[in-house]
Amino acid sequence: MRIAVVGGGPGGLYFSILIRKVRPDWEVTVFERNAPTDAFGFGVVFSDETLTVFEHADPETYWSIAEQFARWTDIDIHYRGAVTRSGGHGFAALGRRELLGVLQQRALELGVDIRFQTEAPALMQLGWADLVVAADGASSAVRGQLSNELVPSLDRRECKYMWLGTDLVFDAFKFFIVETPDGVFQAHAYPYDDRMSTFIVETHASVWARAGLDRLAPGPLPPGVSDEGSIERCRELFADALQGHSLVANNSKWIDFVTVRNRRWCVDNVVLLGDAAHTAHFSIGSGTKLAMEDAVALAWALRGSEDIPAATAAYEAERRPLVESTQRAAQASLEWFEGIGRYVGQERLQFAFNLLTRSRRVTYDNLRMRDAEFVEAVHPDPRPPMFTPLKLRGLELSNRVVVSPMDMYSAVDGTPSDFHFVHLGSRALGGAALLMTEMICVSDVGRITPGCAGMWCDEHVGAWKRIVDFVHAHSDAAFGAQIGHSGRKGSTKLMWEGIDEPLPEGNWPVMAPSPLPYSPRNQVPRAMTRDDMDRVRFEFEESVRGAIAAEFDLLELHCAHGYLLSSFLSPVTNIRDDAYGGSLEGRARFPLEVFDACRAIWPADKPMSVRISATDWVPGGFQPHEAVAFALVLRDHGCDIVDVSSGQVTPLERPAFGRSFQTPFADRIRNEVGIPTIAVGAISSYDDVNTIIVAGRADMCALARPHLYDPHWTLHAAAEQGYDGVAWPVQYQAGSRRPPTGRDELRKELQRRFEAVPLVTDSGS
């Protein structure tokens, strides 16, 4: 078996080493266009977890690398004249040139044919190879030759960055935050031997341009030539951080980070590895790590098989989920740094916590395990962050947990049923501070399905008041009514009968800002006239009056998920050419008319919320910057808190799902507009909630599925954290034993109950 490896970086070399170990009879040729001693960049960082993988894969290589490591456990954040240190972070680094030297020597010892200063032949000239491994970096030529089959996606990001070094040897990983009249610059710095540290300077492209850095280089610079003008400016910007030491260049120039993704990693006998297949932002130090872990997985897939397509497919199947998870974390981290300007007003400790948890992999509990003293300084309140109170107008909320709106499709002619009473009543008893209804439709033709609840007649008001009265009598939860109109997404089947599918019979007419159906199978809506708008606004007003009569505590206007008011906001659903279309000002005009009408009726001491979709997840759709602008207008019109969701506006959407994936939208609105927000979407643990609250990304967290699985989710979260400040319903305390509230008490109670259960044996039950 003959293998051609294109690219002699860490990934390509490490694969060559491992495949020669497991298949010593296979021939491996590495094509590397640079000389053996060429190495652009400075230090390479590895976490303790990654080092364990390397130690098991090839102990000889591991020990040769490990003896050169610079190690540290602390991270320092230099911000506004102060240094905040967090400990317990295990990392190691070494110079890129030293790493390549170790890998080159080991590969040569194992008989790998490394052809330095040699451009790899085109694929058609590599027909002699049974397997071609493309390890030729983010600008992969091999990937370019197979772009039709691999379908690469290259996402050029918003920050500029430059790799530099310094002869100042740091004692920790350092973040230096420098605020200038042009904007924020940050440096990521860490030691990699006893003489040098890496020093990466990064800033948003708009800041870079305002600072005139775009004009310092005399045009495109050839390989190996550094941007000396910009380097001198960086010396000035980070003079305090450098403490009189020098900045060292090595092919140093401003770069745009490009996130590389590919629909496929292998075609026939060609397989991508490392940056050719995927990139992850340097702020989580994962590029070399991912490439070398790819090498392990590919070598292991090949060691027991000569079926190349099957082995490369197995490699991709194993690695893709892990890589995509890392890319999601890296995406969160890079977006945090792209938006760092919105956080520089935060208090020092909160800013540090926010930075450390930016990828959403490091959390409140995780940090507390690493450095309890740091976390206690960030949050000295003895209550867990999720159990700190919040006030909205005259409404006092005991904690930061919201039972998110969940449509049950169980109403009869708009009237909530006993199912709603049990469903909402049980969750009200579970300890959350705010309980939300499903979307209450303002008219019969404003329903999504025949099973949707409404508020357009006295019967509805009475049924809702019955539930509200129970909630108020038996819990401390505030109860919020979410009101909305389905628009073009109406007249469809119950969810379990066919989501978004039109009714087989009995359809009612639907309307929208423009005559565009939600999908080809849905009705074409009637374009709304001014009379339609007046009638719908009146229906919203009447529903608000019903919510007042039912004595709800909070009112939420549904402007999300492609329903009527949302479809006015989105340019993919609103193509009007009158005053209610076009610019964001025009598209927001009718939703604001409805909001103002509702706010005028809703009691002044009670808060109002608006749920929005911060992005449509499609090109040309509603964008996050428009959500910020809309939230600013809502704030000025008297909105108290914005419930920030996303998507569900068009079936063409492509959401970037993942842990707390919608929280960054709430974060941006909160920190740019200065209005409280509710974060929603894939928030599943109390640790997530605590992290979001402490970092200042949102003021409340709405959870749906966790409350479906466990109506008492908040009470159990309190017990798990040893917090007994949540009021249990009095009926739960009526017996001789109060439910346990702390971990130790819970353990003792479970043990007591277990010991009281008769032992069941084979002889009977």
C-alpha positions, -999 to 999 in steps of 0.1 A, spaced: 0 0 0 14 34 -10 3 66 7 9 102 -4 7 129 23 3 164 9 17 187 36 44 182 62 28 201 91 20 185 125 -11 167 112 5 152 81 37 142 99 19 127 129 -3 106 106 28 94 88 44 83 121 13 65 133 5 47 101 41 34 98 37 21 134 5 2 127 13 -7 91 51 -8 88 49 -25 54 31 5 38 51 31 20 45 67 30 57 98 11 52 133 25 54 163 2 64 195 20 70 227 1 90 244 29 125 236 42 128 214 74 136 245 95 109 267 81 81 273 107 57 302 105 42 311 138 55 307 173 41 285 201 16 256 199 -7 250 229 -21 216 241 -45 209 269 -39 181 294 -67 160 278 -51 162 244 -17 152 257 -33 120 271 -44 110 236 -8 116 223 8 96 251 -13 65 242 -9 69 205 29 70 204 47 73 237 81 79 220 68 110 202 50 121 233 80 120 256 102 138 230 76 166 229 68 166 266 104 172 277 103 205 259 70 217 272 64 250 290 35 244 314 12 266 333 -22 265 351 -32 302 354 -50 326 331 -45 363 336 -69 390 323 -53 424 321 -82 449 320 -85 485 328 -53 487 349 -59 455 369 -50 419 366 -75 391 374 -61 356 377 -79 323 375 -61 291 383 -66 254 376 -63 255 338 -38 228 327 -20 237 295 14 230 279 31 246 249 62 244 228 76 261 198 62 252 164 97 247 150 106 224 179 74 204 174 80 200 137 116 189 145 105 162 168 79 149 143 103 150 114 129 131 132 105 104 144 89 101 109 124 96 93 133 70 120 102 50 110 111 51 73 88 79 60 100 95 28 98 133 35 104 154 4 111 189 16 110 220 -6 88 199 -30 54 210 -42 30 181 -43 20 169 -77 -16 175 -89 -40 147 -80 -39 133 -115 -2 128 -111 -6 109 -79 -23 80 -95 4 57 -81 -9 64 -45 -35 40 -30 -44 68 -6 -39 106 -7 -40 124 26 -46 162 21 -30 178 51 -21 210 32 -38 236 54 -67 260 53 -59 270 17 -57 234 6 -48 229 -30 -61 193 -29 -94 205 -16 -96 230 -43 -92 203 -70 -121 184 -55 -143 213 -45 -173 200 -65 -173 168 -45 -162 180 -11 -183 212 -12 -162 234 11 -176 264 30 -151 292 38 -165 317 63 -142 348 65 -146 364 99 -147 400 111 -114 403 130 -79 409 119 -51 392 137 -13 389 136 10 362 149 40 377 168 64 366 195 82 383 224 113 376 244 92 383 275 85 349 291 51 350 307 41 330 337 6 323 326 -18 325 296 -24 363 293 -52 383 278 -43 420 274 -73 443 267 -64 477 253 -90 503 248 -82 531 223 -102 559 207 -106 537 176 -118 507 196 -106 476 214 -74 457 207 -66 424 225 -36 402 227 -35 365 234 -1 356 249 15 325 264 50 311 270 63 282 249 99 278 261 123 294 286 131 322 261 100 332 242 62 337 243 36 338 216 19 372 212 -12 373 190 -27 408 184 -64 409 173 -89 436 166 -122 440 147 -117 450 111 -136 482 116 -112 492 145 -82 481 124 -94 505 96 -102 534 119 -67 530 134 -52 534 99 -35 500 100 -49 492 66 -26 519 52 7 509 69 17 480 46 28 491 11 5 466 -6 3 428 -5 34 414 12 52 384 -3 57 352 19 82 357 46 80 396 46 64 411 77 43 442 81 68 463 100 47 494 103 19 475 120 43 457 142 57 490 154 21 502 161 15 470 182 47 477 202 32 511 211 -3 497 219 10 470 241 40 488 256 28 482 292 23 445 285 57 441 269 75 458 298 103 470 276 108 437 258 107 433 221 81 420 196 95 394 172 82 390 137 80 358 116 61 363 84 39 385 105 11 403 88 -26 409 93 -48 379 86 -85 373 83 -95 341 101 -114 318 79 -136 290 93 -133 261 70 -160 234 68 -166 207 42 -197 188 34 -175 157 28 -140 149 40 -132 120 16 -137 113 -20 -126 79 -35 -90 75 -22 -85 112 -11 -91 122 25 -88 156 42 -70 161 75 -66 190 98 -71 226 85 -78 213 50 -110 197 65 -118 222 92 -105 251 111 -112 263 147 -104 298 160 -70 301 177 -86 316 208 -93 281 220 -59 268 208 -73 239 188 -59 239 153 -28 217 158 -46 197 184 -75 188 159 -50 180 131 -30 156 153 -62 140 167 -74 135 131 -41 118 124 -47 93 153 -83 85 141 -73 81 105 -43 58 113 -65 37 137 -92 34 110 -66 21 85 -47 -3 108 -72 -32 104 -84 -26 69 -71 -22 34 -105 -10 21 -96 26 17 -131 41 11 -145 22 41 -117 32 64 -118 69 54 -156 69 58 -152 54 93 -126 80 101 -149 108 91 -179 93 109 -158 92 141 -142 126 139 -169 148 124 -191 150 155 -161 158 177 -147 184 153 -181 201 149 -185 203 186 -151 220 189 -159 243 160 -191 254 178 -171 262 208 -145 280 187 -173 299 169 -187 311 202 -152 322 212 -143 341 180 -177 358 180 -171 369 216 -139 386 206 -155 401 175 -180 417 199 -156 425 227 -164 462 225 -198 455 240 -183 440 272 -156 465 281 -180 484 303 -185 454 326 -170 453 361 -136 437 362 -145 404 377 -176 399 356 -156 408 325 -130 381 334 -157 355 341 -174 364 308 -141 360 289 -133 327 305 -167 312 298 -170 326 263 -169 293 244 -197 278 266 -175 248 274 -161 264 305 -190 270 329 -198 284 364 -194 249 380 -164 240 359 -146 272 370 -156 267 406 -140 232 405 -108 248 391 -107 279 412 -134 283 438 -118 315 452 -121 332 419 -158 322 414 -166 333 449 -151 367 442 -171 370 410 -204 359 428 -201 365 465 -238 361 471 -245 328 490 -274 321 467 -266 304 434 -268 330 406 -300 316 392 -317 322 425 -310 359 427 -341 381 424 -351 404 396 -375 433 395 -394 444 364 -415 474 371 -437 464 400 -431 427 395 -407 410 419 -393 378 405 -377 354 430 -352 338 406 -341 339 370 -359 308 356 -388 310 331 -410 281 321 -409 288 284 -441 290 263 -451 255 250 -480 251 227 -501 221 238 -526 221 209 -553 210 234 -577 239 235 -613 235 223 -625 264 202 -598 285 218 -608 276 254 -579 262 275 -589 228 289 -582 208 320 -550 197 303 -538 233 304 -548 235 341 -528 204 350 -499 212 326 -494 248 337 -505 243 373 -479 215 379 -451 236 364 -461 266 386 -455 244 416 -420 236 404 -401 267 417 -396 288 385 -401 325 390 -421 331 358 -445 308 341 -455 316 305 -486 305 286 -484 291 251 -492 317 225 -527 329 232 -543 337 198 -561 370 195 -588 357 171 -602 324 157 -585 331 124 -553 340 142 -548 305 155 -521 282 143 -542 251 146 -577 242 158 -562 232 191 -546 266 199 -558 286 229 -573 320 225 -585 352 242 -613 365 221 -644 358 242 -655 358 278 -653 320 280 -616 322 273 -611 348 300 -628 328 326 -609 296 317 -576 315 319 -585 331 352 -592 297 367 -556 287 359 -542 321 370 -560 319 403 -546 284 410 -510 296 402 -514 326 425 -529 306 453 -505 277 453 -471 291 442 -449 321 442 -446 321 404 -456 351 383 -477 342 354 -472 357 320 -496 357 290 -481 355 255 -504 369 229 -500 366 191 -515 360 157 -505 331 135 -505 350 102 -494 329 72 -486 300 95 -522 295 105 -549 270 96 -526 239 100 -529 205 116 -521 197 152 -484 192 156 -485 155 160 -508 152 129 -483 170 106 -464 201 117 -471 231 94 -493 211 71 -526 226 60 -559 211 74 -574 185 51 -607 204 54 -622 234 72 -593 257 65 -598 294 73 -583 322 53 -549 335 64 -532 368 59 -498 383 60 -479 414 50 -473 399 16 -489 371 -4 -461 346 2 -470 311 15 -449 296 43 -442 267 20 -455 254 -13 -480 232 5 -494 261 26 -521 286 17 -512 318 -2 -520 345 24 -540 376 16 -518 408 17 -531 428 46 -548 461 40 -549 491 63 -584 479 74 -569 445 82 -542 461 103 -568 482 123 -589 451 129 -559 430 141 -547 458 163 -582 460 179 -581 422 184 -548 425 203 -562 453 224 -592 431 233 -569 402 242 -549 425 265 -581 435 282 -588 398 287 -554 392 301 -560 421 326 -593 405 336 -577 372 341 -551 389 363 -519 379 345 -487 394 359 -468 400 327 -478 404 290 -456 392 261 -462 402 225 -452 374 201 -431 390 173 -411 358 166 -411 325 147 -427 337 115 -461 345 129 -479 377 119 -459 404 136 -427 385 129 -435 383 92 -438 420 91 -402 423 105 -385 399 81 -375 410 46 -380 374 33 -417 375 43 -424 413 39 -419 426 3 -444 455 6 -435 487 -12 -456 510 11 -449 525 45 -450 490 61 -422 475 41 -388 482 28 -364 494 55 -364 481 91 -383 513 101 -411 504 77 -411 467 85 -413 474 122 -440 500 119 -470 477 123 -455 456 151 -447 488 170 -483 501 164 -496 469 181 -470 471 209 -479 507 216 -517 499 217 -511 470 241 -487 490 263 -513 518 266 -539 494 280 -517 471 300 -513 484 336 -483 507 340 -470 488 370 -469 455 351 -441 447 327 -443 439 290 -420 416 271 -416 411 234 -404 378 219 -384 382 187 -365 360 163 -331 376 162 -322 360 130 -340 341 102 -309 319 96 -311 326 59 -292 350 36 -312 382 31 -334 375 61 -338 394 94 -303 398 109 -289 401 144 -279 438 139 -316 445 130 -327 427 161 -304 451 181 -320 481 163 -355 468 169 -348 461 206 -336 497 210 -369 510 196 -388 486 218 -369 498 249 -378 534 240 -415 525 235 -417 510 271 -407 473 266 -392 460 299 -375 428 287 -369 411 253 -374 374 249 -347 365 223 -354 335 202 -345 329 165 -357 313 133 -389 294 124 -397 322 99 -389 302 68 -385 265 61 -353 273 42 -335 282 75 -302 266 84 -298 271 122 -264 266 139 -277 243 166 -257 236 197 -255 243 235 -272 276 244 -270 284 207 -294 314 208 -279 330 240 -254 351 220 -284 370 204 -298 378 239 -263 387 250 -258 412 222 -291 429 227 -286 431 265 -251 446 262 -256 469 232 -291 482 240 -290 481 277 -324 463 281 -330 431 301 -333 400 280 -345 364 283 -322 337 268 -338 307 252 -327 276 233 -308 245 243 -303 257 279 -307 224 298 -288 226 330 -287 249 361 -250 253 354 -259 269 320 -283 292 338 -258 302 364 -231 308 338 -254 330 316 -265 351 346 -231 357 361 -215 365 327 -242 391 321 -254 375 288 -291 376 298 -312 384 329 -335 353 327 -333 319 311 -364 302 296 -364 264 295 -391 243 277 -380 207 273 -364 204 308 -397 215 323 -416 190 301 -393 162 315 -394 176 350 -421 201 361 -401 206 393 -369 213 375 -361 245 395 -368 229 429 -345 200 419 -319 225 408 -320 241 442 -317 208 459 -287 198 437 -270 230 446 -277 227 483 -299 258 483 -330 258 505 -342 293 498 -369 283 473 -404 281 487 -418 246 483 -456 246 480 -472 242 514 -489 210 504 -454 194 498 -445 202 534 -478 190 550 -465 155 559 -441 146 588 -411 150 565 -403 180 544 -387 172 510 -349 174 512 -332 205 498 -295 199 499 -273 173 484 -264 157 517 -301 157 529 -312 143 495 -287 115 498 -298 107 533 -334 108 523 -329 84 494 -309 61 516 -337 61 542 -362 52 516 -340 25 500 -335 9 534 -372 9 541 -380 -11 509 -383 -49 514 -357 -69 496 -371 -87 466 -356 -122 459 -361 -149 433 -386 -166 455 -413 -139 453 -421 -103 450 
